[in-house]
């Protein structure tokens, strides 16, 4: 069997009291056996538990790391939305990319392998955050499966031009459309 790497003596949930070797080929599990006989670099896990990666299903990477820019006194959702709407005027592609990178890297280090992030679009922010997060997705594809959910925070039908921007975001590579009731 041709493998790229072998993790030896891994404890796997559901097989308590036993360890297994895990063979990796092209970045994926290729074999899980009591003892893998193959010529590949290996690492002894010493009975440590191996679990599937985490999945973050709801995050807003384009709005991460904003606490220093927003002042909220009441702590209400409406106040937070208004504060972010004001902060959004200062967003640049580089700024969104840098803030989102900090958050994404923390998630990866903690074991997150899949993430769906909302990305806000409207006539004021345009596609700034979309461009940043598409670049981020490409840069970190080696570590995480990042899905982009186009999000019209300021409204869809009552925000002229938003629908066209959403369509363009999807054409650029965003995966799904989200919204709030």
C-alpha positions in Angstrom: 0.0 0.0 0.0 1.4 3.4 -1.0 0.8 6.1 1.7 2.0 9.6 2.3 1.9 9.3 6.1 0.9 7.0 8.9 -0.4 7.9 12.3 0.3 5.0 14.6 -1.5 4.0 17.8 -4.5 6.2 17.5 -7.5 5.8 19.7 -10.7 6.0 17.7 -14.1 6.7 19.2 -16.2 3.5 19.4 -13.2 1.3 19.6 -12.3 1.8 23.3 -9.4 -0.1 24.6 -7.8 -0.5 21.2 -5.5 1.5 19.0 -5.3 1.6 15.3 -2.9 2.9 12.6 -4.3 5.5 10.2 -2.9 5.7 6.7 -3.0 9.1 4.9 -2.9 9.4 1.1 -3.4 12.7 -0.8 -4.5 14.4 2.4 -7.3 11.9 3.2 -7.7 8.8 5.3 -6.8 5.8 3.1 -6.7 3.0 5.7 -7.5 2.3 9.3 -6.0 -0.9 10.5 -4.5 -2.6 13.6 -1.1 -2.4 12.0 -0.3 -0.8 8.7 2.7 -2.2 6.9 3.9 0.5 4.6 7.0 2.5 3.9 5.9 6.0 4.8 6.8 8.6 7.4 5.0 8.0 10.6 4.1 9.6 13.9 3.2 7.7 17.1 0.1 9.2 18.7 0.5 7.2 21.9 -3.1 6.4 22.3 -4.4 9.9 21.7 -8.0 10.2 20.6 -8.6 11.0 16.9 -11.9 12.8 16.2 -13.5 14.3 13.1 -12.8 18.0 12.5 -15.3 20.6 13.8 -17.9 22.3 11.6 -18.7 26.0 12.2 -22.1 26.5 10.5 -22.8 30.2 11.4 -20.2 32.9 11.6 -19.6 36.3 10.0 -15.9 36.5 9.1 -16.4 39.8 7.4 -17.5 41.3 10.7 -15.0 39.6 13.0 -12.6 41.5 15.3 -14.7 44.7 15.3 -15.1 45.3 19.1 -12.6 48.1 19.1 -14.6 49.9 16.4 -18.1 49.6 17.8 -19.5 51.2 20.9 -22.6 49.6 22.2 -24.3 50.7 25.5 -27.6 48.8 25.6 -26.3 45.5 24.3 -29.3 44.9 22.0 -29.2 43.3 18.6 -30.6 46.4 17.0 -27.8 48.5 18.5 -25.2 46.0 17.3 -26.6 46.0 13.8 -26.5 49.8 13.7 -23.0 49.9 15.1 -21.7 47.4 12.5 -23.6 49.3 9.7 -21.6 52.4 10.7 -18.3 50.5 10.9 -18.9 48.9 7.6 -18.3 52.3 5.9 -14.6 52.0 6.7 -14.2 48.4 5.5 -11.6 47.8 2.8 -10.8 44.5 1.1 -7.4 44.4 2.9 -9.1 45.2 6.3 -11.8 42.4 5.9 -9.1 39.9 4.7 -6.8 40.7 7.7 -9.6 40.5 10.3 -11.1 37.4 8.8 -7.7 35.7 8.6 -7.2 36.2 12.4 -10.5 34.5 13.1 -10.1 31.7 10.5 -6.6 30.8 11.8 -7.9 30.5 15.3 -10.7 28.2 14.2 -8.2 26.1 12.2 -5.9 25.7 15.2 -8.8 24.5 17.3 -9.7 21.8 14.8 -12.3 23.4 12.6 -12.3 21.9 9.1 -15.5 23.2 7.6 -17.0 26.6 8.0 -20.0 28.5 6.5 -19.6 32.3 6.8 -22.1 34.9 6.0 -20.7 37.7 3.8 -22.6 41.0 3.8 -23.5 42.6 0.5 -25.5 45.8 -0.2 -25.0 48.9 -2.4 -22.9 50.6 0.3 -20.3 47.9 0.9 -20.7 46.4 -2.6 -18.5 43.3 -3.1 -15.6 44.4 -0.9 -16.1 41.6 1.6 -16.9 39.1 -1.0 -13.6 39.7 -2.8 -11.7 39.5 0.5 -13.4 36.2 1.6 -13.0 34.6 -1.9 -9.3 35.3 -1.6 -9.2 33.9 1.9 -11.0 30.7 0.9 -8.4 30.1 -1.8 -5.5 30.9 0.5 -6.7 28.5 3.2 -8.2 25.7 1.0 -5.4 23.5 2.2 -6.7 23.6 5.7 -10.5 24.3 5.7 -13.6 24.0 3.5 -15.0 27.5 3.6 -18.5 28.2 2.2 -19.7 31.7 1.6 -23.3 32.7 2.2 -24.3 35.9 0.6 -26.2 38.0 3.2 -28.3 41.1 2.6 -28.2 42.5 6.2 -29.8 45.8 5.3 -32.7 44.1 3.4 -33.2 42.7 -0.1 -36.5 44.0 -1.5 -36.3 47.4 0.3 -32.6 48.1 -0.7 -32.5 49.0 -4.4 -29.5 47.5 -6.1 -28.9 44.7 -3.5 -30.4 42.0 -5.6 -28.0 42.7 -8.5 -25.0 42.7 -6.1 -26.2 39.4 -4.7 -26.4 37.8 -8.1 -22.9 39.1 -8.9 -21.5 37.6 -5.7 -23.0 34.2 -6.6 -21.4 34.5 -10.1 -18.1 35.3 -8.5 -18.2 32.0 -6.5 -20.3 32.5 -3.4 -22.1 29.3 -2.5 -25.5 30.1 -1.1 -27.9 32.9 -0.1 -28.9 33.6 3.4 -31.1 36.2 5.2 -33.0 37.0 8.3 -36.7 36.9 8.7 
